[in-house]
Amino acid sequence: MLNIVNVDFNKPQHAQDLINMLNMYALDPMGGGEALSDYAQTNLISELNKRNTVRAILAYVNDQAAGFAICIEGFSTFACKSLLNIHDFAVHPDFRGQGIGNKMMQHLTTLSEQLGYCKMTLEVLEGNTRAQNLYRAEGFAPYELNPEFGGAIIMQKKIGAQPV
């Protein structure tokens, strides 16, 4: 039986399951192929808990963690409303192909509607066609303001020393 819950960062089982699921994702080639650092594993839950704009969900199948999402509230200046950015999203390989990702997206859509968000955003690797197909099926589309100028691209600049 599938059960999707909003994570309570103060609940030890939720905290451990979220760390385990995020580490599973990090080890996956689509997540970078490297385990979370000891620093991240030790400090992530307390750091997430400090931020009142972070939301997370866990999907359980028969009480076993099967999927997760970590989301961060953002703000659309053009709409002048809050939005939900899906920062991390994955289903455990043992549970893929069972519709869990769809149900998790539907849960996040309902949450976004309840909280009055104007949209949901995410980023996905070009080579992750399976995830892209899921996101398109759930109503996501590449972001562009004007087709003449093309779609948006994601860029990053790392700042300072990264803890290990």
Residue pairs with C-beta under 8 A, 6 or more apart in sequence:
1 61
1 62
2 59
2 60
2 61
2 66
2 100
2 103
3 59
3 60
3 61
4 57
4 58
4 59
4 60
4 103
4 104
4 107
5 14
5 57
5 58
5 60
6 55
6 56
6 57
6 111
7 14
7 18
7 55
7 56
7 57
7 58
7 68
8 14
9 15
9 45
9 48
9 49
9 56
10 49
14 58
15 45
17 58
17 65
17 68
18 44
18 45
18 56
18 58
18 68
18 70
19 36
19 41
19 44
19 45
20 65
21 58
21 65
21 67
21 68
21 90
21 92
22 36
22 44
22 68
22 70
22 88
23 35
23 36
23 41
24 90
24 92
24 93
25 31
25 68
25 88
25 90
26 32
26 33
26 34
26 35
26 36
27 33
27 34
27 35
28 90
28 93
30 90
30 125
30 127
30 128
30 131
31 90
36 44
37 163
37 164
38 164
39 163
39 164
40 163
48 54
48 56
48 70
51 72
53 72
53 73
54 70
54 71
54 72
54 73
55 70
55 71
55 72
55 73
55 84
55 111
56 68
56 69
56 70
56 71
57 68
57 69
57 71
57 104
57 107
57 108
57 111
58 65
58 67
58 68
59 65
59 66
59 67
59 68
59 91
59 95
59 100
59 103
59 104
60 66
61 95
61 98
61 100
65 92
66 91
66 92
66 94
66 95
66 100
67 90
67 91
67 92
67 95
67 100
67 101
67 104
68 88
68 89
68 90
69 86
69 88
69 89
69 104
69 108
70 86
70 87
70 88
70 89
71 84
71 85
71 86
71 87
71 108
72 84
72 85
72 87
73 82
73 83
73 84
73 85
73 117
74 82
74 83
74 84
74 85
74 121
75 81
75 82
75 83
76 82
76 83
76 118
76 119
79 118
79 119
81 116
81 117
81 118
82 115
82 116
82 117
82 118
83 117
83 118
83 119
83 120
83 121
84 108
84 111
84 112
84 115
84 117
84 119
84 120
84 121
85 120
85 121
85 122
86 108
86 120
86 121
86 122
87 122
89 101
89 104
89 122
89 131
91 100
91 101
91 104
96 130
101 131
101 134
102 134
102 137
102 138
105 134
105 135
105 138
106 138
108 120
109 120
109 138
109 139
112 119
112 120
120 140
121 143
122 135
122 140
123 154
124 131
124 132
124 135
125 131
142 151
142 152
143 151
143 152
144 150
144 151
144 152
